[in-house]
Structures are given as structure tokens and as C-alpha cells.
Amino acid sequence: MATRNLSDYDLTTVPDGKGMKIGIVVSEWNYEITGALAQGALDTLKKHGVNENDILVNHVPGSFELTLGGQFLAEYSDVDAIILLGCVIQGETRHFDFICQGVAQGATELNIKFNKPVIFGVLTTENQQQALDRAGGRLGNKGDEAAVTALKMVSLQLNFKNGLKKGI
């Protein structure tokens, strides 16, 4: 929402990330934005107990490549969750629509195919200022939100695996 700070959350609802391994795939396109998203995610993961050595960061050329980068992490590493970080800014053509739809669908498919949380941390904005506002600007950092979501989803999955049959 345009009025909500994406970095505001209830600390008491975030599980301890100790022992969790998190993969992050960052688009190089619009790196001023995506780099800030990645820094927000890293800071939030570490703040909640994820060891820096248990965070794998990889870069891909653009947002469309995020899902394949995520698939590589799912196939070739032992991460518990994957965060996809990108930024697609509306232009004059329908390219925006195709990229956004492709990445969203790809993230959904990765969640199901690999049975692990794949978090959609892609900004889809109308202009550069909206992106800046959501990458550490006046509306916080979507990277923070993506990291919190990853921690919550890993914890939820672990609870079910451990037979607790309840949420976090």
C-alpha cells in the first residue's frame, strides 16, 4: 500500500532464523533499486538470527531471469527458502506486463515444484520514484518484507514437518 511502511512489522511475530539457510537472487537491472532491496533483506535476515554464512546471494541480468536463478538455487544448494528481488518499471510498451506476469508465474511454479518457500520480492512500479520509495525510501524497504516472509514461511514448513500441524 502507498501509505504503509514496508519495513514496519511486529518483531514478536518473526521466528528466529538461527540454523536457516536462505538464498537470494538479485536482478542487476535497476541495480540502484535492487541493490537496496538486497541490503534490506540481508540486514533483516541477520537481525533475526540467520548466520551471514548461511545466506547465499546470486545475481542475474534482469528480473525475467530471477526464476531460473531461483531454480538453480533450489536444485544445487540446500537453502530453506529463496528470495527473488527485482524491479520492473512501467514503460511505454507491454514489455512490463509480460515480464511481471512471467516472474510471478515462475515464482509460483518454483514454490510448488521444489516444495520450499520462494518469495516474490519484485517491485512492479509505474515510475522510478515509486521504486525508490519502496527500496529504502519513504515507504520502507520491500527487501525487509521479503526476508520476514521467508523466515515465517520456513518456520511454518518446519512446524508441519515436525508434526506440530499448526502455524507460527
C-alpha positions in Angstrom: 0.0 0.0 0.0 1.2 3.5 -0.7 0.6 4.5 2.9 2.3 1.6 4.7 6.0 1.4 5.5 7.1 -1.9 4.2 9.8 -2.1 7.0 7.3 -1.9 9.8 6.4 -5.2 11.3 5.8 -6.8 14.7 9.2 -8.2 15.8 7.5 -10.7 18.1 5.9 -12.4 15.1 9.2 -13.2 13.3 10.7 -16.6 14.0 14.3 -17.0 15.0 16.3 -17.6 11.8 19.2 -19.5 13.5 20.1 -22.5 11.5 18.1 -21.4 8.4 19.8 -21.2 5.0 18.3 -18.5 2.7 19.1 -17.9 -0.9 18.7 -14.5 -2.5 18.6 -13.9 -6.2 19.0 -10.2 -7.2 18.4 -8.7 -10.6 21.2 -6.5 -11.9 18.7 -4.4 -13.9 17.7 -1.3 -12.0 20.5 -2.1 -9.5 20.2 1.2 -7.6 16.8 -0.3 -6.5 17.6 -4.0 -6.4 20.8 -3.5 -4.5 18.9 -1.6 -1.8 16.3 -4.3 -1.7 19.1 -6.9 -1.3 20.7 -4.9 1.5 17.4 -4.6 3.3 16.8 -8.4 3.1 20.4 -9.2 4.3 20.1 -6.8 7.2 16.7 -8.2 8.2 17.8 -11.8 8.0 20.9 -11.2 10.1 18.9 -9.2 12.6 16.7 -12.3 13.1 19.5 -14.7 13.6 20.4 -16.0 10.2 24.2 -16.5 10.1 25.8 -14.5 7.3 27.5 -17.6 6.0 24.0 -19.2 5.6 22.9 -16.5 3.2 23.7 -17.2 -0.5 23.4 -14.2 -2.8 23.4 -14.6 -6.5 22.8 -12.1 -9.3 21.1 -12.4 -12.6 20.9 -9.9 -15.5 17.3 -9.0 -15.3 14.0 -9.7 -13.5 12.9 -12.2 -16.1 15.9 -14.4 -15.1 15.0 -14.4 -11.4 13.1 -17.6 -11.7 15.8 -19.6 -13.4 18.3 -18.2 -10.8 15.9 -19.4 -8.1 15.6 -22.8 -9.7 19.4 -23.1 -9.8 19.5 -22.3 -6.0 16.7 -24.9 -5.4 18.4 -27.6 -7.4 22.1 -27.0 -6.5 22.1 -25.8 -2.9 20.4 -26.7 0.4 18.7 -23.4 1.1 15.4 -23.5 3.1 13.9 -20.5 1.2 14.6 -18.4 -1.8 14.0 -14.6 -2.1 13.7 -13.2 -5.6 14.4 -9.5 -5.7 13.9 -7.3 -8.8 12.4 -4.1 -10.1 10.3 -3.6 -13.2 9.3 -0.1 -14.0 6.4 0.6 -16.4 7.5 1.9 -19.8 5.7 2.8 -23.0 5.2 -0.8 -24.2 3.6 -4.0 -22.9 7.0 -5.4 -22.0 6.3 -4.6 -18.4 3.2 -6.8 -18.4 5.0 -9.8 -19.9 8.0 -9.6 -17.5 5.8 -9.1 -14.4 3.5 -11.9 -15.3 6.3 -14.3 -16.2 8.2 -13.7 -13.0 5.1 -14.0 -10.8 4.1 -17.2 -12.5 7.6 -18.6 -12.4 7.9 -17.9 -8.6 4.6 -19.7 -8.1 5.8 -22.7 -10.1 9.1 -22.9 -8.1 7.2 -22.9 -4.8 5.2 -25.9 -5.9 8.0 -27.8 -7.8 10.5 -27.6 -5.0 8.2 -27.6 -2.0 10.1 -24.7 -0.4 9.2 -21.0 0.0 10.1 -18.8 -3.0 9.4 -15.3 -2.1 8.3 -12.7 -4.7 10.2 -9.5 -3.8 9.8 -7.8 -7.1 8.8 -4.2 -7.3 6.3 -3.5 -10.1 6.1 0.3 -10.2 4.8 3.0 -12.5 8.0 5.1 -12.2 11.4 5.4 -10.7 10.2 7.4 -7.7 7.8 4.7 -6.6 10.6 2.2 -6.8 12.9 4.4 -4.7 10.1 4.9 -2.2 9.9 1.1 -1.7 13.6 0.4 -1.7 14.6 2.2 1.5 12.8 5.4 0.8 9.7 6.9 2.5 7.7 3.6 2.3 10.5 1.4 3.7 12.1 -1.5 2.0 10.4 -4.4 0.3 13.6 -6.4 0.9 12.8 -6.3 4.6 9.3 -7.6 4.0 10.6 -10.4 1.7 13.1 -11.5 4.4 10.4 -11.6 7.1 8.1 -13.6 4.8 10.9 -16.1 4.1 11.6 -16.6 7.8 7.9 -17.0 8.5 7.4 -19.5 5.7 10.4 -21.6 6.6 9.2 -21.7 10.2 5.7 -22.7 9.0 7.1 -25.5 6.9 9.3 -26.8 9.7 6.3 -26.8 12.1 4.4 -29.0 9.7 7.4 -31.3 9.1 7.9 -31.7 12.8 4.3 -32.8 13.3 3.0 -29.7 15.0 0.3 -29.2 12.4 -0.1 -25.5 13.3 1.1 -22.2 12.0 3.7 -20.0 13.6 
